[in-house]
Amino acid sequence: MEDLKLFEAINKIELTDLERGLVNEQIDNLFSSFDSLSLIDTTDTIPLVSVIDVSNVMREDIVSQSVSRETLLLNAHTTNEEYFEIPRIL
């Protein structure tokens, strides 16, 4: 119950006693489900990082011609020397 009150405080919510009872019951059911998983024999199971076969696809790093800074800055509403200048948000 104390953990649930801490959860309420952290999330700035307030549960009624009835709601706390329901949440505690749901948490108990969840932990019971986890306990039943511990009964499964996983001795010969290979640990997985992903359920699909994933490999990094790397491409060759090739230097190519790029758009010049001056050309890019021509499209800017306002600039500050060599940089785009944008309005302050905050």
C-alpha positions as CSV (number, residue, x, y, z in Angstrom):
1,M,0.0,0.0,0.0
2,E,2.9,2.4,0.7
3,D,4.3,1.8,-2.8
4,L,1.0,2.7,-4.2
5,K,0.8,5.9,-2.2
6,L,4.3,6.8,-3.4
7,F,3.1,6.1,-7.0
8,E,0.2,8.5,-6.4
9,A,2.5,11.2,-5.1
10,I,5.0,10.9,-8.0
11,N,2.2,11.0,-10.6
12,K,0.2,13.7,-8.7
13,I,-2.9,11.6,-8.6
14,E,-5.2,10.7,-5.7
15,L,-7.0,7.3,-5.6
16,T,-9.9,6.4,-3.5
17,D,-9.6,3.5,-1.1
18,L,-11.8,1.4,-3.5
19,E,-9.5,2.3,-6.4
20,R,-6.4,1.4,-4.3
21,G,-8.0,-1.9,-3.5
22,L,-8.6,-2.6,-7.2
23,V,-5.1,-1.6,-8.3
24,N,-3.6,-3.8,-5.6
25,E,-5.7,-6.7,-6.7
26,Q,-4.6,-6.1,-10.4
27,I,-0.9,-5.9,-9.3
28,D,-1.2,-9.1,-7.3
29,N,-2.7,-10.8,-10.4
30,L,0.1,-9.5,-12.5
31,F,2.8,-10.8,-10.2
32,S,1.0,-14.2,-10.0
33,S,1.3,-14.3,-13.8
34,F,5.0,-13.6,-13.6
35,D,5.4,-16.3,-11.0
36,S,3.8,-18.8,-13.3
37,L,6.4,-17.9,-16.0
38,S,9.2,-18.9,-13.7
39,L,7.9,-22.5,-13.8
40,I,8.7,-22.8,-17.5
41,D,12.0,-24.7,-18.2
42,T,14.2,-22.4,-20.3
43,T,17.4,-24.4,-20.0
44,D,17.9,-25.1,-23.7
45,T,16.5,-21.7,-24.8
46,I,18.8,-19.3,-26.5
47,P,18.4,-15.7,-25.2
48,L,17.1,-13.3,-27.8
49,V,17.7,-9.6,-28.3
50,S,15.1,-9.4,-31.0
51,V,12.4,-11.8,-32.2
52,I,13.4,-11.1,-35.8
53,D,16.7,-11.7,-37.5
54,V,18.3,-8.2,-37.5
55,S,21.7,-7.3,-38.8
56,N,23.2,-3.8,-39.3
57,V,23.4,-2.8,-42.9
58,M,26.4,-0.7,-43.4
59,R,27.0,1.4,-46.6
60,E,30.3,2.6,-47.8
61,D,31.1,6.2,-46.7
62,I,31.6,8.0,-50.0
63,V,32.3,11.7,-50.2
64,S,30.2,13.5,-52.8
65,Q,29.4,17.0,-53.9
66,S,27.1,18.8,-51.6
67,V,25.1,22.1,-51.8
68,S,27.2,25.1,-50.7
69,R,26.4,26.9,-47.5
70,E,25.8,30.1,-49.4
71,T,23.1,28.4,-51.5
72,L,21.4,27.0,-48.5
73,L,21.4,30.3,-46.7
74,L,19.7,32.0,-49.7
75,N,16.5,30.1,-48.6
76,A,16.7,31.3,-45.0
77,H,14.3,33.9,-43.7
78,T,17.0,35.5,-41.6
79,T,20.7,34.5,-41.1
80,N,23.4,35.3,-38.7
81,E,26.7,35.3,-40.5
82,E,27.0,31.6,-41.6
83,Y,24.0,30.2,-39.7
84,F,20.2,30.0,-40.0
85,E,18.5,32.3,-37.5
86,I,15.2,31.2,-36.0
87,P,12.8,32.8,-33.6
88,R,13.2,32.0,-29.9
89,I,10.5,29.5,-28.8
90,L,10.6,29.9,-25.1
